[in-house]
Amino acid sequence: MAVPPGLPVVIVGGLHADARRAAVARLLADVPGSVVLHHDLSTAAAGTVVRTIRDASGVLDAGEAPLVNDCACCALREDLVPELERLRDAGSTRLAVVELWDSVEPKAMAEVVTAGGLTVTGVITAVDPALVLPYLGNGDDLADAGLAAAATDQRTIADTFARQLEYAPVLAVADSPEADDEDRELLAQLHPTARRAPVGQGGPADRGDDGLTVPTPRRRPQSALAEAALAGFDVEAAAAAQHPACALLPAEADAHGVSTLVWSTRRPFHPERLYAALEDLTCAAARSRGRFWLADKPDTLFHWDAAGGALCVESTGPWLASLPDAAWEMVPPVRRAAAALDWHPEHGDRGQHLVFTSPGLDRDGLERLLESCLLTDAEYAAGPDAWQRLPHAFDTLLEV
């Protein structure tokens, strides 16, 4: 297997710790000369983050990094690149596997590593298909589960898991005996463009010197996971794929009891009626995301991001149609290309594009509810000036 020059870095993350450790063990077994760098944030209460470096034989080095501004994740950011540089300069490491602690998200770490001048060749999220729905439906705060990465961490298990899953172009899928067809279909519909690499999770386990349980990997003639780890990764493209204006969201699907509804229209939402329906819309699916257009705020592109029964709505800047021509040169090309592919002669790139994925999805009921939140024919005919006089129902939610 060809390995890029320098020090290739693959990032492996995910809240499913057993699956993540199995994926890391698979990489150690398949890539001779590989080592794993791991920062354990669970020790933050003692004021430090514990760092370990290990290979397939066990722990090679261990140390501590002090918290930065009472933030364990900040300590990880400060310590990660220097440790990777040390591994690179030593010259004996063929592949550096950065195993992220449970709630650390791969996007931020991939950007940190790249900004530090190192090459990220892969980003992998490890998942157990049987746990996808339970985690996606878990609205508990990370802090309550002992998984917060900082004192100010207000994320939930559901939204953190969703971002971990959807950012990575490669999913290391554990061989879970508890998973059924519905579980596997849900995973496939949530991230249909992901490359899925199987990884064993059963069998005996060894306990390393750092106290981590590392499942003994199953030997295979070839490893799709190792190939994916070295396939290459584009940090800028990955970030663009998460922006609601140009995200590669799931397509329509319906199989094994799981459905994905893609709902698009060129008519704006009535702000008051949509606000009143938020709870029902949020609870209608295990996962929903996309972009939307409020009639009273015609220049603002809003992001819809729901998981675990909780909804995050935020402004992500202007619609391109609201910008002067001169400002377009400052917009990333991928954003301009996405707008051009879906440009409306009157409204430009403004519109609704929401995607709902869930087992047992009531597609007809959901479509009726969404359509009831749009402007009526009479309201639409009144025109943009009248729309902006509608009740500004989202101002409190958006803290405008």
C-alpha positions in Angstrom: 0.0 0.0 0.0 1.5 3.3 -1.1 1.9 5.9 1.7 2.3 9.6 0.9 5.6 11.3 1.7 6.1 13.2 4.9 3.8 12.3 7.8 0.3 11.3 6.7 -2.3 12.0 9.4 -5.6 10.3 9.7 -8.2 11.5 12.2 -10.5 8.9 13.7 -13.4 10.1 15.9 -16.9 9.3 17.1 -18.9 9.0 20.3 -19.2 5.2 19.7 -16.0 4.5 21.7 -15.9 0.7 21.1 -16.3 1.1 17.4 -13.6 3.9 17.4 -11.1 1.7 19.2 -11.8 -1.2 16.9 -11.1 1.1 13.9 -7.9 2.4 15.4 -6.8 -1.2 16.1 -7.5 -2.1 12.5 -5.3 0.7 11.2 -2.5 -0.2 13.6 -2.6 -3.8 12.4 -2.8 -3.0 8.7 -0.2 -0.1 8.4 3.2 -1.1 9.7 5.0 1.8 11.4 1.7 3.5 12.4 1.2 5.0 15.8 -1.9 6.4 17.6 -1.9 9.8 19.3 -4.7 10.2 21.8 -5.6 13.0 24.2 -7.9 11.8 27.1 -10.1 14.8 28.0 -11.8 12.9 30.9 -8.9 13.9 33.1 -9.8 17.6 32.7 -11.2 17.8 36.2 -7.7 17.3 37.5 -6.5 20.3 35.5 -4.7 18.3 32.7 -5.3 16.3 29.5 -3.5 13.0 29.4 -1.6 12.3 26.2 -0.6 8.8 25.0 1.2 7.6 22.0 1.0 3.9 21.2 1.6 1.4 18.5 0.3 -2.1 18.0 2.5 -3.4 20.8 1.4 -0.9 23.4 2.2 2.5 24.9 5.3 4.2 23.6 5.0 7.5 25.4 2.7 9.3 27.8 2.5 12.8 29.1 0.2 15.6 30.2 -0.9 18.9 28.7 -2.3 21.6 31.0 -5.7 23.1 30.4 -5.9 26.3 28.4 -8.4 28.8 29.8 -10.1 26.0 31.7 -10.8 24.2 28.4 -9.7 20.7 27.7 -10.4 20.9 24.0 -8.2 24.1 23.9 -5.4 22.1 25.5 -5.8 19.5 22.8 -5.6 22.1 20.1 -2.4 23.5 21.6 -0.7 20.2 22.0 -1.8 18.3 18.9 0.4 19.8 16.2 3.7 19.9 18.3 3.3 16.3 19.0 2.6 15.4 15.4 5.6 17.5 14.4 7.7 15.5 16.9 6.6 12.3 15.3 7.3 13.6 11.9 10.8 14.8 12.8 11.7 11.5 14.4 11.2 9.9 11.0 10.1 6.4 12.1 6.3 6.9 11.9 4.6 5.8 8.7 1.1 6.9 9.6 -0.1 9.1 12.5 -3.6 8.1 13.7 -5.2 10.9 15.8 -7.8 9.1 17.9 -10.1 11.8 19.1 -11.7 11.7 22.5 -15.5 10.9 22.5 -17.1 14.3 22.0 -14.3 16.0 20.1 -15.5 16.9 16.6 -13.3 16.0 13.6 -13.9 19.2 11.6 -12.1 21.5 14.1 -9.2 19.0 14.5 -8.7 18.5 10.8 -8.5 22.3 10.4 -6.0 22.6 13.2 -3.7 19.9 11.8 -3.9 21.4 8.3 -3.2 24.9 9.5 -0.2 23.5 11.3 1.3 22.5 7.9 0.7 18.8 8.2 -1.2 16.6 5.7 -4.5 15.1 6.7 -5.0 12.1 4.4 -8.3 10.9 5.9 -11.1 11.7 8.4 -13.0 8.7 9.7 -16.0 8.5 12.1 -16.5 5.1 13.7 -20.1 4.0 14.2 -22.0 1.1 15.5 -25.2 0.9 13.4 -27.3 -0.3 16.3 -26.4 2.9 18.2 -27.2 5.5 15.5 -30.8 6.0 16.4 -30.3 6.0 20.2 -27.6 8.6 19.9 -29.4 10.7 17.3 -32.4 10.8 19.6 -30.5 11.6 22.8 -31.0 15.3 23.6 -29.0 15.1 26.9 -26.3 17.7 27.3 -22.7 16.4 27.0 -22.0 17.9 30.4 -24.6 15.8 32.1 -23.0 12.7 30.5 -19.5 13.6 31.5 -18.5 14.3 27.9 -18.2 18.1 27.8 -14.9 19.3 26.3 -15.0 22.6 28.2 -16.7 24.2 31.1 -18.8 26.3 28.6 -19.7 23.3 26.4 -23.4 23.4 25.7 -23.6 20.8 23.0 -25.9 17.8 23.2 -25.2 14.1 22.5 -27.5 14.2 19.4 -26.1 17.3 17.7 -22.5 16.3 18.4 -23.0 12.8 17.0 -24.8 14.2 13.9 -21.9 16.5 13.1 -19.3 13.8 13.7 -21.2 11.5 11.4 -21.9 13.9 8.6 -18.5 15.6 8.3 -16.4 12.5 7.7 -16.2 11.2 4.2 -15.4 7.7 5.6 -17.4 5.7 8.1 -15.8 2.8 9.9 -18.8 0.6 10.5 -18.6 -1.8 13.3 -19.7 -5.4 12.8 -22.6 -5.1 15.3 -24.7 -8.2 15.9 -27.5 -6.0 17.4 -27.9 -4.0 14.2 -30.8 -4.8 11.9 -31.7 -3.7 8.3 -33.4 -0.6 9.7 -30.3 0.5 11.6 -28.1 0.1 8.5 -30.6 1.8 6.3 -30.8 4.8 8.6 -27.0 5.1 8.5 -27.0 4.9 4.8 -29.7 7.6 4.3 -28.1 10.0 6.8 -24.8 10.0 4.9 -25.3 8.4 1.5 -22.1 9.8 0.0 -19.9 8.3 2.7 -17.4 5.5 1.9 -18.3 2.8 4.4 -15.4 0.5 5.6 -16.3 -2.5 7.7 -14.4 -3.0 11.0 -14.7 -5.9 13.4 -15.8 -5.3 16.9 -16.1 -8.7 18.4 -13.4 -11.1 19.7 -11.0 -11.0 22.6 -9.6 -7.6 23.7 -6.3 -6.5 25.1 -5.9 -3.9 27.7 -3.1 -1.5 26.9 -0.8 0.2 29.4 -2.9 3.3 29.2 -6.0 1.4 30.5 -7.8 1.5 27.2 -9.5 -1.6 26.0 -8.3 -2.3 22.4 -10.3 -5.0 20.6 -8.1 -7.5 18.8 -8.5 -6.7 15.1 -9.6 -9.4 12.7 -7.0 -10.1 10.0 -8.1 -9.4 6.5 -6.1 -9.8 3.2 -6.9 -6.1 2.4 -8.3 -3.3 4.5 -10.7 -0.9 3.0 -10.2 1.2 6.1 -6.5 1.6 5.6 -7.0 2.5 2.0 -9.6 5.1 3.0 -7.2 6.5 5.6 -4.6 7.3 3.0 -7.0 8.3 0.1 -6.6 12.1 0.7 -8.7 14.8 2.3 -9.7 18.3 1.3 -10.3 20.5 4.4 -11.8 23.4 2.4 -14.2 21.1 0.4 -15.3 19.3 3.6 -16.1 22.7 5.3 -18.1 23.8 2.2 -20.0 20.6 2.2 -21.4 21.5 5.7 -22.6 25.0 4.7 -26.3 25.0 4.2 -26.1 26.9 1.0 -24.1 24.2 -0.8 -24.3 21.1 1.4 -24.6 17.8 -0.2 -27.7 16.8 1.7 -29.4 13.3 1.4 -31.7 12.6 -1.5 -35.2 11.1 -1.4 -35.2 7.5 -0.1 -37.6 5.0 1.4 -36.5 1.5 2.4 -36.5 -0.9 5.3 -38.9 1.4 7.3 -36.7 4.5 6.9 -37.5 7.5 4.8 -35.9 10.7 3.7 -38.1 13.5 2.6 -36.6 16.3 0.5 -38.9 19.3 0.6 -38.1 22.3 -1.6 -40.2 25.3 -2.7 -39.6 28.9 -3.9 -42.3 30.5 -1.7 -41.2 32.0 1.7 -42.3 31.0 5.1 -44.8 33.1 7.1 -42.6 33.7 10.2 -45.5 33.4 12.7 -46.9 30.2 11.3 -43.5 28.6 11.0 -42.6 29.6 14.5 -45.8 28.0 15.9 -45.0 24.8 14.1 -41.3 24.4 15.2 -41.9 21.8 17.9 -44.0 19.6 15.6 -41.5 19.9 12.8 -38.5 19.2 15.0 -40.0 16.1 16.5 -41.2 14.8 13.1 -37.9 13.2 12.3 -34.8 11.8 14.0 -32.7 14.2 11.9 -33.5 17.2 9.8 -31.4 19.9 8.2 -31.2 22.4 5.4 -31.8 26.1 4.6 -34.9 28.2 4.7 -36.3 31.6 3.8 -38.4 33.8 6.0 -40.7 36.3 4.3 -39.9 39.1 6.8 -36.1 38.7 6.4 -35.6 38.4 2.7 -31.9 38.9 2.7 -30.9 36.3 5.3 -30.2 32.6 4.6 -31.2 30.6 7.7 -29.8 27.2 8.7 -32.1 24.5 10.0 -30.3 21.9 12.2 -32.4 19.5 14.3 -31.5 16.3 16.2 -32.5 14.8 19.5 -35.8 16.7 19.7 -33.9 20.0 19.7 -33.6 22.6 16.9 -30.8 25.1 16.2 -31.8 28.0 13.9 -29.2 30.5 12.9 -28.4 33.1 10.3 -25.6 32.1 8.0 -25.3 35.4 6.1 -27.0 36.7 3.1 -28.6 35.0 0.1 -26.4 35.7 -2.9 -29.4 37.4 -4.6 -29.3 40.1 -2.0 -25.6 41.0 -2.7 -24.3 43.6 -5.2 -22.5 42.2 -8.1 -19.1 43.4 -6.8 -19.5 41.3 -3.6 -19.8 38.1 -5.5 -16.0 37.9 -6.0 -15.7 37.5 -2.3 -17.9 34.5 -2.2 -16.3 31.0 -2.4 -16.6 29.5 -5.9 -18.4 26.4 -4.6 -21.1 28.7 -3.2 -21.5 30.6 -6.5 -21.7 27.3 -8.4 -24.3 25.9 -6.1 -26.4 29.0 -6.5 -26.1 29.1 -10.3 -27.4 25.5 -10.5 -30.6 26.4 -8.7 -31.1 30.1 -9.7 -34.6 31.4 -10.0 -35.3 34.4 -12.3 -37.2 36.3 -9.6 -35.9 35.1 -6.3 -32.4 34.1 -7.2 -31.0 31.5 -4.7 -33.7 32.2 -2.1 -35.9 29.2 -1.3 -36.6 26.4 1.1 -34.6 23.2 1.0 -35.2 21.0 4.1 -34.4 17.3 4.4 -36.0 15.0 7.0 -34.7 11.5 7.7 -36.3 9.0 10.2 -37.7 5.6 10.7 -41.5 5.7 10.5 -41.6 9.2 8.9 -45.1 10.5 8.2 -44.2 12.0 4.8 -47.7 13.2 3.9 -48.4 14.8 7.3 -45.0 16.5 7.3 -45.5 17.9 3.8 -48.9 19.3 4.8 -47.5 20.9 7.9 -44.6 22.5 6.0 -46.9 23.8 3.3 -49.3 25.3 5.9 -46.4 27.5 7.1 -45.8 29.1 3.7 -47.4 32.4 2.6 -50.9 32.0 1.2 -51.6 33.0 -2.4 -53.0 36.3 -1.2 -50.0 37.0 1.1 -47.6 36.1 -1.6 -49.3 38.3 -4.1 -49.0 41.3 -1.7 -45.3 41.4 -2.5 -42.0 41.8 -0.6 -42.8 45.2 1.0 -45.8 43.7 2.7 -43.9 40.6 3.7 -41.4 42.6 5.7 -44.3 44.0 7.8 -45.3 40.5 9.0 -44.7 39.7 12.7 -41.0 39.2 13.4 -41.7 36.0 15.3 -38.1 34.7 15.1 -36.4 37.7 16.6 -36.3 36.3 20.1 -35.1 32.9 19.0 -32.3 34.5 16.9 -31.5 37.1 19.6 -31.8 39.9 17.0 
